[in-house]
Amino acid sequence: MRRTLVFVISGLFFLAGVIAAHAGEQAPQQVIDLANSTLAALGSDPVIVQAVRDENAKGKTLAQIQEKDATWKAFAGIADYMKAIMDSECGKHVRKIQESAPYYAEIFVMDNQGANVAMTDKTSDYWQGDEDKFQKSFANGAGAIFVDEVKFDDSAQTYQVQVSVPVMDGGKAIGAITVGIDVDKI
């Protein structure tokens, strides 16, 4: 009995070590190179820029966005308004981009407040404006590339790194794009 307990505890420590070895580590250089080239270029993609322009023109208040965020998080499946974001012209466009490489786990586009404009898969929330992925890439309108740490994605059961780049229009950030990269496939 004691031997079994020692074996189980040893196994748990080993498993924790394997998980910790990947979680929180910096992104591989291949991901950083991809962020600074191919993914950065997505920020000037005409379909994406136009979709963000159109969404920004709606003039949503932060209160409206946060209200929709609460409804979004409370809904277990995919509601019609979520499907509409996925099936929009921009949603279909980013899905084609996702399908172009096996390591693109997800892609979503945000407006100037961090609210979803388009997505390939349902995100856990509608409003990303309070998260690093938006704040560091939008950078108060200046725009910057942000490569997060490698993290375990529970829904996909993979290790991913999120790369966020600004959507640029006339030298100013008007939104952002986040691409989840499956580090085991790159």
C-alpha positions as CSV (number, residue, x, y, z in Angstrom):
1,M,0.0,0.0,0.0
2,R,2.8,2.4,1.0
3,R,4.7,1.5,-2.2
4,T,1.6,2.2,-4.3
5,L,1.1,5.6,-2.7
6,V,4.8,6.5,-3.3
7,F,4.4,5.4,-6.9
8,V,1.3,7.5,-7.4
9,I,2.8,10.6,-5.8
10,S,5.9,10.2,-7.9
11,G,3.8,9.9,-11.0
12,L,1.9,13.1,-10.1
13,F,5.1,15.0,-9.6
14,F,6.4,13.8,-12.9
15,L,3.2,14.8,-14.7
16,A,3.3,18.2,-13.0
17,G,6.9,18.6,-14.2
18,V,6.0,17.8,-17.8
19,I,3.1,20.4,-17.7
20,A,5.3,23.0,-16.0
21,A,8.0,22.4,-18.6
22,H,5.8,23.8,-21.3
23,A,3.5,26.2,-19.5
24,G,4.9,29.7,-19.1
25,E,7.8,29.3,-21.4
26,Q,8.7,31.8,-24.1
27,A,7.4,31.2,-27.5
28,P,9.8,29.3,-29.9
29,Q,11.8,31.5,-32.3
30,Q,9.8,30.1,-35.2
31,V,6.7,31.7,-33.7
32,I,8.4,35.0,-33.1
33,D,9.6,35.0,-36.7
34,L,6.1,34.2,-37.9
35,A,4.7,37.0,-35.8
36,N,7.1,39.6,-37.2
37,S,6.4,38.6,-40.8
38,T,3.3,36.7,-42.0
39,L,1.1,37.5,-39.0
40,A,2.1,41.2,-38.8
41,A,1.0,41.5,-42.5
42,L,-2.5,40.4,-41.5
43,G,-2.9,43.8,-39.8
44,S,-3.1,45.5,-43.2
45,D,-5.3,42.8,-44.9
46,P,-8.0,44.8,-46.7
47,V,-10.9,42.5,-45.6
48,I,-9.8,42.6,-42.0
49,V,-9.2,46.4,-42.0
50,Q,-12.7,47.1,-43.6
51,A,-14.5,44.8,-41.1
52,V,-12.8,46.6,-38.1
53,R,-13.6,50.0,-39.6
54,D,-17.2,49.0,-40.0
55,E,-17.4,47.7,-36.5
56,N,-15.7,50.8,-35.0
57,A,-18.2,53.0,-36.9
58,K,-21.1,51.4,-34.9
59,G,-20.0,53.5,-31.9
60,K,-20.7,50.9,-29.3
61,T,-20.3,52.0,-25.7
62,L,-18.1,50.0,-23.3
63,A,-21.2,49.3,-21.2
64,Q,-22.9,47.7,-24.3
65,I,-19.9,45.6,-25.0
66,Q,-19.6,44.4,-21.4
67,E,-23.3,43.6,-21.3
68,K,-22.9,41.4,-24.4
69,D,-19.8,39.9,-22.9
70,A,-21.7,38.8,-19.8
71,T,-24.4,37.2,-22.1
72,W,-21.7,35.6,-24.2
73,K,-19.9,34.0,-21.2
74,A,-23.2,32.7,-19.8
75,F,-24.2,30.9,-23.1
76,A,-22.9,27.4,-23.3
77,G,-23.3,26.8,-27.0
78,I,-23.0,29.0,-30.1
79,A,-25.8,31.5,-30.3
80,D,-26.9,33.0,-33.6
81,Y,-25.1,36.3,-33.0
82,M,-21.9,34.3,-32.4
83,K,-22.4,32.3,-35.6
84,A,-23.0,35.6,-37.4
85,I,-19.5,36.7,-36.4
86,M,-18.0,33.4,-37.6
87,D,-20.0,33.5,-40.9
88,S,-19.4,37.1,-41.7
89,E,-17.2,38.0,-44.7
90,C,-14.3,38.6,-42.4
91,G,-15.1,35.4,-40.4
92,K,-14.9,33.3,-43.5
93,H,-11.7,35.1,-44.6
94,V,-9.9,34.4,-41.3
95,R,-11.1,30.8,-41.5
96,K,-9.4,30.4,-44.9
97,I,-6.2,31.9,-43.3
98,Q,-6.6,29.4,-40.4
99,E,-6.9,26.5,-42.9
100,S,-3.7,27.6,-44.7
101,A,-1.4,26.2,-42.0
102,P,-1.9,23.3,-39.6
103,Y,-0.5,25.3,-36.6
104,Y,-3.1,28.0,-36.7
105,A,-5.4,26.8,-33.9
106,E,-7.7,29.9,-33.8
107,I,-7.9,33.4,-35.2
108,F,-10.1,36.3,-34.0
109,V,-10.3,39.9,-34.8
110,M,-11.1,42.7,-32.4
111,D,-12.3,46.3,-32.8
112,N,-10.8,49.4,-31.1
113,Q,-12.2,48.5,-27.7
114,G,-11.3,44.8,-27.8
115,A,-14.8,43.4,-28.8
116,N,-14.9,40.5,-31.3
117,V,-15.4,41.4,-34.9
118,A,-14.7,38.0,-36.5
119,M,-13.5,34.6,-35.3
120,T,-12.8,31.1,-36.5
121,D,-14.0,29.5,-33.3
122,K,-16.1,30.6,-30.4
123,T,-13.9,32.5,-27.9
124,S,-14.5,32.2,-24.2
125,D,-15.6,35.8,-24.0
126,Y,-16.7,38.6,-26.3
127,W,-14.7,41.4,-24.9
128,Q,-10.9,41.0,-25.0
129,G,-10.2,44.7,-24.1
130,D,-9.2,43.9,-20.5
131,E,-6.6,41.3,-21.6
132,D,-2.9,41.6,-22.6
133,K,-3.6,40.2,-26.1
134,F,-5.6,43.3,-26.9
135,Q,-4.0,45.9,-24.7
136,K,-0.4,45.2,-25.7
137,S,-1.1,44.8,-29.5
138,F,-3.5,47.8,-29.7
139,A,-1.2,49.8,-27.5
140,N,-3.6,52.8,-27.2
141,G,-3.6,53.2,-31.0
142,A,0.1,53.0,-31.5
143,G,0.1,49.3,-32.4
144,A,2.6,46.7,-31.5
145,I,3.3,42.9,-31.9
146,F,2.7,40.9,-28.8
147,V,3.8,37.3,-28.4
148,D,2.4,35.7,-25.2
149,E,3.9,32.8,-23.3
150,V,3.2,29.2,-24.2
151,K,0.1,28.1,-22.3
152,F,-2.0,24.9,-22.2
153,D,-5.4,25.4,-23.9
154,D,-8.0,23.3,-22.1
155,S,-10.5,23.3,-24.9
156,A,-8.0,22.3,-27.6
157,Q,-5.9,20.1,-25.3
158,T,-2.8,21.6,-26.8
159,Y,0.0,23.9,-25.9
160,Q,-0.5,27.2,-27.7
161,V,1.0,30.7,-27.8
162,Q,-1.2,33.6,-28.8
163,V,0.3,36.1,-31.1
164,S,-1.5,39.4,-31.4
165,V,-0.9,42.1,-34.0
166,P,-2.5,45.5,-34.6
167,V,-5.0,46.1,-37.4
168,M,-3.5,49.3,-38.9
169,D,-5.3,52.0,-40.9
170,G,-3.4,55.1,-41.9
171,G,-0.6,54.5,-39.5
172,K,-2.9,54.1,-36.5
173,A,-4.1,50.9,-34.8
174,I,-7.9,50.5,-35.2
175,G,-8.1,47.0,-33.7
176,A,-6.2,43.8,-33.3
177,I,-5.9,40.2,-34.4
178,T,-5.0,37.3,-32.2
179,V,-3.7,34.0,-33.7
180,G,-3.4,30.9,-31.5
181,I,-0.4,28.9,-32.6
182,D,-0.2,25.2,-31.7
183,V,3.5,24.9,-30.7
184,D,3.6,21.2,-31.3
185,K,2.6,21.7,-35.0
186,I,5.0,24.5,-36.0
